[in-house]
Each structure stands twice: as C-alpha cells, then as structure tokens.
Amino acid sequence: MSKLIVDEIQKNGGDALTLPTTDATVNNQPMVGSTSGVLSFGPTGLPAADGTSGQYLTANGSGGSSWVTVPSASPVANDSVLSVGMVISSSQRQNLYSTGEWDSTGPNSSYFNRLSDANSIQQAWNMLLGDGRPNESGSGNNNMSTMFYSGDSGQQYSRQTIFANNERLGHNFKNFYYHDNSGTGQNYAGVTWSAIPIRNSGSSAATITLKTTRSGGSTYGGTGIVYYTPTTSSGTNYANVTGGAWTTVQASTSNQEYVNHDASITVPANTTVIVMMTSNHRYYTTYRFKDTHMYLNLSAAFTGDIKCDQRMLAAIGSARSPSATSTSATPHEMYTSCAALYGDR
C-alpha cells in the first residue's frame, strides 16, 4: 500500500500550512491554526456527543472536557459574620392563662414559656414555626375552631425573618395593645419565640457565649433558652440528619422587666445548631404590654468559623415539617428540608 508523506499542505494560490508532527493526546481533540500557518492539536478534547439545551462546555484540567448544566443561583446569601438574622413569632392573646383564649394548656397540654420541660419545648418550636397544631387538616370551616397559637394579631410576628444592623438583634420594650387582660390582676403573659441557626465551619467543636436580654415573668410566663444539636445517619450533611436533642441553657421564672443571660452554646465541628429563645409580654398599663427580646454583642459571638447559617435561616423561615403534630415537633426536618430547598452540605 502506498502513502503520501508531506510536512505541509497548500491550496493552489493559498498559504502553506505546516502539519503537526505528533498525534493528538486525547480522542476528539480538535486541530487549530495559528497566524504563522502552523497547525496543532488543541489542549482539550471535545465530547463525543452533543450536550443538552442550556449546557456549557467545561475542561477537566487533564485535557478532556464535558457538558455540564448551568447551576442555579443560590437563593440565600453566603454565611458571613456580616449577616446575623433570626426567625421570630409571637402571640398576644394573653395566652398563657386566659379563659376563653387558650389558657395554660397550650396547643395540647400545659405550656411553660421558660421551656423547663420537653413538652413545652416541642410546643414552643411548633408555635415558633407559626402553628401550634400543624397537623390539622380538612376543608371549608372544618378547622376554624382550632387556633394557630401564634401570629394571632396584626401586631404580632409570625415566622418573620429579621436581621441585625450591628451589635444587637431583636427589639426592646416593644409595645403591644390588647384587651384580653386589662389590669394588674390579670397580667398573664403573651409570649415571643425566636430562633438563630449557628454554624461552626471549623474542624473542631467550639463553645460560644451569646449575650441575651428579655422581659421576664413568673409561673406560666418566664423566659428560656435552649439549643438543638442534630444527629446524622452518617457524616454531618443536612440530608443525613435523622434526629437530634435539645439542651437547656436557661429557664427563668424571675418576674423582672429585664432578664439578662450569657448563654453558653457548644457547636460541634462542621455542624449547625439552632438556638431558640423565649420572652413574655409584661403588663405596663391598662391594655398595654411591653416585650423585650434581644441578642447582644454579636461581634463577640459571631467571629471566625462561627457564623449565622443563612441556608438554615431561610429554611426555618419557610420550610414545612411534614411529620409535625400538635404533640410532637420535628426540628430535624428543617435540616433535610434545607438540603432540598437551599442545598446540602
């Protein structure tokens, strides 16, 4: 068999083109020219098949390439010490002991706003998420007689996300006006709940101090701070969270205008914990009540690897808990829902 061996090729009347002296390094590698007429194989091989609509071509760093789908933009900000937020809800029905409203029984049984028992913690979590009886269903007016137990007035927070300007987050001496209890002998507490997701992106556990101040009250009122640490089936990813446990940091029945507490929070490595805090509305004068609910000195707590978890904050403010009932809360579903809605990690 005969063959033609040349170093250059040239169209009649055109420029001479010098051919490569070696073979391509990968399959489907294109040949490219130069202004000097020297042909060579490009650095990257092309995929053997076409991509789908909207895909783009990317190199793998080893002479190959592939089609990839354009990632969607993240709907939330990156974690940063420059952004600290919380999700907050409240109820002003004088709801901790008021005949005709929901009195001390809460959504399912006795509720203590100081979060002094597991049942009160699970009720608080459901009410923080906007509905103390989240599994009620039906159509028409079938469930109109069942209260949501939070966000029951135009003055109230209902699963609202707010952010700090600088060192403090929340409100001080917030004014509430309602007629349920009109005198000092009827000043049982309306309540406020909030949650901050705190992430430790470091490789070892960290214990931080979160400074707080809240309006307090006795008996069914009071104030409390707890935090939720997730457990996983493997690793630390949101999608693998199967449960968790609440740790009580502070439970107070002190009848004070301000209850201050430096909350000690331990955050495992590469983990997000959820801090939940409560306050109560104090009687001020006829039909008027005041509520203080603040996190302070944020720069000292949120520094280095400790940041407000923006993905989890968005999930707490928006995600549904399909397994939650009036007698059980499922905070672990915030993690799996976060993975589905805002991205796993």
Kinemage of the C-alpha trace (Angstrom):
@kinemage 1
@onewidth
@group {chain A} dominant
@subgroup {mainchain}
@vectorlist {calphas} color= white
{ca met a 1} P 0.000 0.000 0.000
{ca ser a 2} L 1.331 3.389 -0.956
{ca lys a 3} L 1.164 6.510 1.182
{ca leu a 4} L 1.817 10.194 0.767
{ca ile a 5} L 4.143 11.802 3.293
{ca val a 6} L 4.181 15.606 3.482
{ca asp a 7} L 5.102 18.243 6.051
{ca glu a 8} L 2.874 20.932 4.580
{ca ile a 9} L -0.305 21.301 2.600
{ca gln a 10} L -1.282 24.255 0.426
{ca lys a 11} L -4.305 25.225 -1.612
{ca asn a 12} L -3.491 26.461 -5.081
{ca gly a 13} L -2.652 30.114 -4.638
{ca gly a 14} L -3.062 29.973 -0.875
{ca asp a 15} L -0.715 29.896 2.127
{ca ala a 16} L 1.219 26.794 3.100
{ca leu a 17} L 0.051 25.120 6.340
{ca thr a 18} L 2.503 23.121 8.426
{ca leu a 19} L 1.065 19.851 9.792
{ca pro a 20} L 1.544 18.597 13.390
{ca thr a 21} L 4.451 16.247 13.883
{ca thr a 22} L 2.725 14.139 16.611
{ca asp a 23} L -0.670 12.541 17.178
{ca ala a 24} L -3.444 14.032 19.324
{ca thr a 25} L -3.150 13.336 23.057
{ca val a 26} L -6.866 12.527 23.613
{ca asn a 27} L -9.768 11.437 21.429
{ca asn a 28} L -11.801 14.132 19.664
{ca gln a 29} L -9.024 16.691 20.052
{ca pro a 30} L -9.531 19.489 17.540
{ca met a 31} L -6.829 20.866 15.237
{ca val a 32} L -6.287 24.606 15.409
{ca gly a 33} L -4.297 27.022 13.299
{ca ser a 34} L -2.035 29.963 14.000
{ca thr a 35} L -1.163 33.219 12.250
{ca ser a 36} L 2.138 31.650 11.170
{ca gly a 37} L 0.363 28.827 9.353
{ca val a 38} L 1.379 26.106 11.847
{ca leu a 39} L -1.400 23.613 12.673
{ca ser a 40} L -1.521 21.914 16.072
{ca phe a 41} L -3.902 19.927 18.269
{ca gly a 42} L -5.792 21.992 20.842
{ca pro a 43} L -5.201 21.395 24.552
{ca thr a 44} L -8.676 19.974 25.221
{ca gly a 45} L -10.566 17.070 23.678
{ca leu a 46} L -14.183 17.588 22.700
{ca pro a 47} L -17.055 15.394 23.977
{ca ala a 48} L -18.112 12.636 21.601
{ca ala a 49} L -21.810 13.533 21.935
{ca asp a 50} L -23.794 16.750 21.941
{ca gly a 51} L -24.905 18.351 25.214
{ca thr a 52} L -28.498 19.142 26.085
{ca ser a 53} L -30.131 22.546 25.783
{ca gly a 54} L -28.616 25.088 28.172
{ca gln a 55} L -25.463 23.102 28.982
{ca tyr a 56} L -21.998 24.535 28.560
{ca leu a 57} L -18.592 23.014 27.843
{ca thr a 58} L -16.042 22.799 30.654
{ca ala a 59} L -12.478 21.477 30.842
{ca asn a 60} L -11.440 18.930 33.467
{ca gly a 61} L -7.818 20.084 33.766
{ca ser a 62} L -6.444 16.884 32.195
{ca gly a 63} L -7.006 17.529 28.509
{ca gly a 64} L -10.628 16.410 28.481
{ca ser a 65} L -13.947 18.271 28.512
{ca ser a 66} L -17.602 17.590 29.177
{ca trp a 67} L -21.039 19.180 29.047
{ca val a 68} L -22.423 20.461 32.351
{ca thr a 69} L -25.702 22.062 33.421
{ca val a 70} L -25.564 25.705 34.443
{ca pro a 71} L -26.062 25.819 38.242
{ca ser a 72} L -28.922 27.930 39.517
{ca ala a 73} L -28.079 30.952 41.630
{ca ser a 74} L -28.298 30.421 45.396
{ca pro a 75} L -31.496 31.974 46.806
{ca val a 76} L -29.733 32.964 50.046
{ca ala a 77} L -26.590 34.856 50.988
{ca asn a 78} L -23.325 33.151 51.846
{ca asp a 79} L -22.619 32.563 55.523
{ca ser a 80} L -20.761 35.540 56.925
{ca val a 81} L -20.200 37.342 60.194
{ca leu a 82} L -21.585 40.348 58.298
{ca ser a 83} L -25.126 38.943 58.394
{ca val a 84} L -26.865 37.675 61.537
{ca gly a 85} L -30.595 37.064 61.494
{ca met a 86} L -33.357 35.280 63.354
{ca val a 87} L -36.848 33.941 62.731
{ca ile a 88} L -39.369 35.301 65.237
{ca ser a 89} L -43.027 34.649 66.117
{ca ser a 90} L -45.247 35.859 68.940
{ca ser a 91} L -48.749 35.703 70.401
{ca gln a 92} L -50.596 38.400 72.308
{ca arg a 93} L -53.773 36.618 73.306
{ca gln a 94} L -52.594 36.724 76.922
{ca asn a 95} L -52.282 33.144 76.024
{ca leu a 96} L -50.543 31.586 78.994
{ca tyr a 97} L -53.564 31.825 81.271
{ca ser a 98} L -56.666 33.425 79.829
{ca thr a 99} L -60.107 31.832 79.944
{ca gly a 100} L -61.706 31.959 76.533
{ca glu a 101} L -58.367 32.058 74.729
{ca trp a 102} L -56.037 29.080 75.073
{ca asp a 103} L -55.011 29.393 78.761
{ca ser a 104} L -52.151 27.389 80.289
{ca thr a 105} L -52.833 24.227 78.298
{ca gly a 106} L -51.226 25.485 75.122
{ca pro a 107} L -51.731 23.619 71.857
{ca asn a 108} L -52.026 20.216 73.582
{ca ser a 109} L -51.234 20.397 77.322
{ca ser a 110} L -49.595 22.619 79.948
{ca tyr a 111} L -47.140 25.036 78.375
{ca phe a 112} L -44.347 26.803 80.256
{ca asn a 113} L -42.667 29.610 78.333
{ca arg a 114} L -39.490 29.116 80.373
{ca leu a 115} L -39.010 25.874 78.347
{ca ser a 116} L -38.463 23.885 81.531
{ca asp a 117} L -39.695 20.554 80.151
{ca ala a 118} L -39.544 18.609 76.885
{ca asn a 119} L -43.256 19.033 76.150
{ca ser a 120} L -43.046 22.834 76.428
{ca ile a 121} L -40.007 22.859 74.138
{ca gln a 122} L -41.796 20.932 71.412
{ca gln a 123} L -44.867 23.167 71.693
{ca ala a 124} L -42.684 26.283 71.535
{ca trp a 125} L -40.961 25.002 68.395
{ca asn a 126} L -44.271 24.422 66.626
{ca met a 127} L -45.587 27.844 67.659
{ca leu a 128} L -42.328 29.474 66.549
{ca leu a 129} L -42.979 27.936 63.124
{ca gly a 130} L -46.387 29.595 63.097
{ca asp a 131} L -48.804 26.836 64.096
{ca gly a 132} L -49.103 25.014 67.412
{ca arg a 133} L -51.346 22.377 65.821
{ca pro a 134} L -49.565 21.857 62.495
{ca asn a 135} L -51.274 18.587 61.534
{ca glu a 136} L -54.821 19.981 61.436
{ca ser a 137} L -56.365 19.389 58.022
{ca gly a 138} L -59.727 19.449 56.298
{ca ser a 139} L -61.703 21.748 54.072
{ca gly a 140} L -64.047 24.683 54.436
{ca asn a 141} L -64.610 25.612 58.070
{ca asn a 142} L -63.717 22.179 59.463
{ca asn a 143} L -60.763 23.530 61.417
{ca met a 144} L -61.748 27.114 62.083
{ca ser a 145} L -62.275 26.343 65.785
{ca thr a 146} L -58.627 25.338 66.206
{ca met a 147} L -56.192 28.188 66.894
{ca phe a 148} L -52.756 28.589 65.405
{ca tyr a 149} L -51.471 29.778 68.822
{ca ser a 150} L -49.125 32.367 67.317
{ca gly a 151} L -49.315 35.326 64.972
{ca asp a 152} L -52.897 35.932 66.101
{ca ser a 153} L -52.938 39.718 65.733
{ca gly a 154} L -51.802 42.341 63.289
{ca gln a 155} L -49.231 43.488 65.827
{ca gln a 156} L -47.605 40.072 66.002
{ca tyr a 157} L -44.619 38.456 64.392
{ca ser a 158} L -45.453 35.265 62.518
{ca arg a 159} L -42.395 33.364 61.343
{ca gln a 160} L -40.767 36.614 60.293
{ca thr a 161} L -37.071 36.872 59.445
{ca ile a 162} L -35.252 39.975 60.696
{ca phe a 163} L -31.578 40.937 60.674
{ca ala a 164} L -29.187 42.884 62.882
{ca asn a 165} L -27.819 46.270 61.866
{ca asn a 166} L -24.704 45.837 64.002
{ca glu a 167} L -24.337 44.554 67.565
{ca arg a 168} L -27.906 43.726 68.574
{ca leu a 169} L -30.771 41.787 67.091
{ca gly a 170} L -34.415 41.944 68.177
{ca his a 171} L -36.472 44.576 69.956
{ca asn a 172} L -36.537 46.449 73.262
{ca phe a 173} L -39.742 47.447 75.096
{ca lys a 174} L -41.920 46.647 72.069
{ca asn a 175} L -45.427 47.943 72.657
{ca phe a 176} L -48.470 45.641 72.443
{ca tyr a 177} L -52.030 46.846 72.841
{ca tyr a 178} L -54.794 44.345 73.563
{ca his a 179} L -57.895 43.993 75.710
{ca asp a 180} L -57.745 40.382 76.856
{ca asn a 181} L -56.414 41.388 80.267
{ca ser a 182} L -56.919 44.957 81.335
{ca gly a 183} L -55.489 45.239 84.846
{ca thr a 184} L -52.572 44.288 87.053
{ca gly a 185} L -54.508 41.366 88.484
{ca gln a 186} L -54.847 39.867 85.010
{ca asn a 187} L -51.381 40.378 83.634
{ca tyr a 188} L -50.609 36.869 82.451
{ca ala a 189} L -48.050 36.716 79.718
{ca gly a 190} L -48.235 36.978 75.985
{ca val a 191} L -45.136 35.345 74.512
{ca thr a 192} L -42.411 35.691 71.877
{ca trp a 193} L -40.250 32.939 70.375
{ca ser a 194} L -37.149 33.260 68.182
{ca ala a 195} L -34.539 31.007 66.572
{ca ile a 196} L -30.985 31.645 65.343
{ca pro a 197} L -29.125 28.908 63.415
{ca ile a 198} L -25.441 29.000 64.343
{ca arg a 199} L -22.910 27.161 62.178
{ca asn a 200} L -19.377 26.109 63.073
{ca ser a 201} L -17.441 25.606 59.829
{ca gly a 202} L -14.264 24.691 61.719
{ca ser a 203} L -12.753 21.236 62.218
{ca ser a 204} L -13.220 21.155 65.999
{ca ala a 205} L -16.075 21.908 68.410
{ca ala a 206} L -16.442 25.472 69.673
{ca thr a 207} L -18.253 26.926 72.685
{ca ile a 208} L -19.504 30.492 72.287
{ca thr a 209} L -21.215 32.990 74.572
{ca leu a 210} L -24.413 34.526 73.246
{ca lys a 211} L -25.469 37.543 75.306
{ca thr a 212} L -29.236 37.958 75.698
{ca thr a 213} L -31.804 40.127 77.455
{ca arg a 214} L -35.577 39.551 77.656
{ca ser a 215} L -38.642 40.661 79.557
{ca gly a 216} L -39.483 38.085 82.221
{ca gly a 217} L -42.418 36.817 84.227
{ca ser a 218} L -43.387 34.110 86.674
{ca thr a 219} L -45.325 30.824 86.613
{ca tyr a 220} L -46.526 30.092 83.062
{ca gly a 221} L -44.594 33.054 81.681
{ca gly a 222} L -40.880 33.165 82.302
{ca thr a 223} L -38.084 33.019 79.767
{ca gly a 224} L -35.931 30.252 78.393
{ca ile a 225} L -33.013 29.442 76.110
{ca val a 226} L -32.423 26.019 74.546
{ca tyr a 227} L -30.473 24.813 71.533
{ca tyr a 228} L -30.906 21.860 69.178
{ca thr a 229} L -27.975 19.682 68.098
{ca pro a 230} L -28.718 17.359 65.158
{ca thr a 231} L -27.722 13.723 64.828
{ca thr a 232} L -27.000 12.108 61.468
{ca ser a 233} L -27.020 8.644 59.943
{ca ser a 234} L -23.523 9.351 58.621
{ca gly a 235} L -21.266 12.369 58.201
{ca thr a 236} L -22.510 15.847 59.008
{ca asn a 237} L -24.625 16.697 55.939
{ca tyr a 238} L -28.086 18.210 56.292
{ca ala a 239} L -29.599 15.450 54.161
{ca asn a 240} L -28.364 12.793 56.609
{ca val a 241} L -29.932 14.321 59.732
{ca thr a 242} L -32.305 11.808 61.348
{ca gly a 243} L -32.899 13.361 64.781
{ca gly a 244} L -31.364 15.494 67.484
{ca ala a 245} L -31.636 16.725 71.056
{ca trp a 246} L -32.408 19.973 72.860
{ca thr a 247} L -30.015 21.291 75.505
{ca thr a 248} L -31.460 23.644 78.138
{ca val a 249} L -29.247 26.663 78.735
{ca gln a 250} L -31.500 28.821 80.904
{ca ala a 251} L -35.007 28.598 82.378
{ca ser a 252} L -36.255 31.512 84.477
{ca thr a 253} L -39.461 32.428 86.307
{ca ser a 254} L -37.952 35.670 87.558
{ca asn a 255} L -40.584 38.411 87.452
{ca gln a 256} L -38.264 41.085 86.077
{ca glu a 257} L -38.512 43.752 83.455
{ca tyr a 258} L -35.185 42.517 82.067
{ca val a 259} L -33.735 39.023 82.443
{ca asn a 260} L -30.117 39.005 81.259
{ca his a 261} L -28.245 35.811 80.490
{ca asp a 262} L -24.922 34.941 78.844
{ca ala a 263} L -25.871 31.750 77.039
{ca ser a 264} L -23.101 29.189 76.593
{ca ile a 265} L -23.644 27.334 73.301
{ca thr a 266} L -21.492 24.394 72.149
{ca val a 267} L -21.405 23.907 68.373
{ca pro a 268} L -19.780 20.699 67.048
{ca ala a 269} L -17.400 20.853 64.100
{ca asn a 270} L -18.989 21.317 60.673
{ca thr a 271} L -22.429 21.486 62.279
{ca thr a 272} L -25.332 23.904 62.603
{ca val a 273} L -27.222 24.131 65.902
{ca ile a 274} L -30.491 26.019 66.333
{ca val a 275} L -30.838 28.341 69.338
{ca met a 276} L -34.430 29.008 70.485
{ca met a 277} L -35.215 31.808 72.964
{ca thr a 278} L -38.454 32.984 74.606
{ca ser a 279} L -39.646 36.142 76.333
{ca asn a 280} L -43.009 37.242 77.756
{ca his a 281} L -45.009 40.457 77.499
{ca arg a 282} L -45.155 42.369 80.750
{ca tyr a 283} L -48.156 44.359 81.897
{ca tyr a 284} L -47.388 48.077 81.656
{ca thr a 285} L -50.690 49.896 81.956
{ca thr a 286} L -54.316 49.276 81.022
{ca tyr a 287} L -54.455 47.284 77.777
{ca arg a 288} L -50.741 47.855 77.165
{ca phe a 289} L -47.917 45.334 77.451
{ca lys a 290} L -44.192 45.566 76.697
{ca asp a 291} L -41.825 42.932 75.339
{ca thr a 292} L -38.023 42.890 75.225
{ca his a 293} L -36.328 40.196 73.159
{ca met a 294} L -32.693 40.810 72.154
{ca tyr a 295} L -29.374 39.171 71.324
{ca leu a 296} L -26.444 41.488 72.082
{ca asn a 297} L -22.713 41.955 71.434
{ca leu a 298} L -22.953 39.897 68.239
{ca ser a 299} L -19.374 40.554 67.129
{ca ala a 300} L -18.040 38.597 70.099
{ca ala a 301} L -20.141 35.512 69.324
{ca phe a 302} L -20.088 35.541 65.521
{ca thr a 303} L -16.424 35.514 64.636
{ca gly a 304} L -14.012 33.228 62.789
{ca asp a 305} L -15.661 29.889 61.979
{ca ile a 306} L -18.852 30.791 63.873
{ca lys a 307} L -21.473 32.330 61.590
{ca cys a 308} L -25.226 32.617 61.201
{ca asp a 309} L -26.240 29.764 58.873
{ca gln a 310} L -28.059 31.616 56.092
{ca arg a 311} L -29.390 28.468 54.416
{ca met a 312} L -30.854 27.174 57.659
{ca leu a 313} L -32.248 30.611 58.489
{ca ala a 314} L -34.128 30.543 55.187
{ca ala a 315} L -35.374 27.021 55.904
{ca ile a 316} L -36.635 27.918 59.399
{ca gly a 317} L -38.492 30.825 57.840
{ca ser a 318} L -40.051 28.858 55.006
{ca ala a 319} L -39.804 25.063 55.167
{ca arg a 320} L -42.700 22.749 56.004
{ca ser a 321} L -42.370 19.888 58.526
{ca pro a 322} L -44.451 17.024 57.100
{ca ser a 323} L -44.214 14.929 60.288
{ca ala a 324} L -45.002 17.632 62.867
{ca thr a 325} L -48.119 17.221 65.028
{ca ser a 326} L -49.608 19.060 67.990
{ca thr a 327} L -47.910 16.564 70.322
{ca ser a 328} L -44.573 16.240 68.534
{ca ala a 329} L -42.107 18.567 66.879
{ca thr a 330} L -39.644 17.582 64.174
{ca pro a 331} L -36.826 20.155 64.071
{ca his a 332} L -34.604 17.614 62.311
{ca glu a 333} L -36.815 18.084 59.244
{ca met a 334} L -35.518 21.643 58.955
{ca tyr a 335} L -32.163 20.110 58.018
{ca thr a 336} L -33.458 17.695 55.391
{ca ser a 337} L -35.789 20.371 54.027
{ca cys a 338} L -32.889 22.822 53.904
{ca ala a 339} L -30.888 20.330 51.842
{ca ala a 340} L -33.758 20.001 49.386
{ca leu a 341} L -34.663 23.708 49.186
{ca tyr a 342} L -31.364 25.538 49.525
{ca gly a 343} L -28.595 22.977 49.026
{ca asp a 344} L -26.956 20.260 51.112
{ca arg a 345} L -23.590 20.499 52.855
